[in-house]
């Protein structure tokens, strides 16, 4: 079994910063792409940022220039540094990872961490 455990969410004022972390543990051979998604009430779950095992990244337009995704492959951990936060960034943020277990890979999700940005 594999678990993704997120941390770092909370309440912050507009213009502030937060850093989210997500650590993968369990029966892991290797971790491919890792990503952060978010879901606000009444909305669908949307991609925020994605990082490949080699470090290549892509971002949603709303995150470009403010958010930075990074990873520590030795720790199977992905981070999301969020700066210049806006009230519209308020959502539950979910970690996602494509994890190799032997010859196959499976997609896993974390439990979500709440980010609330006050105006």
Secondary structure, 3 states (H helix, E strand, C coil): CEEEEEECCEEEECCCCEEEEEEEEECCCEEEEEEEEEECCCCCCEEEEEECCCCCEEECCCCCCCEEEEEEHHHCEEEEEECCCCHHHCEEEEEEEEEEECCEEEEEECCCEEEEEEC
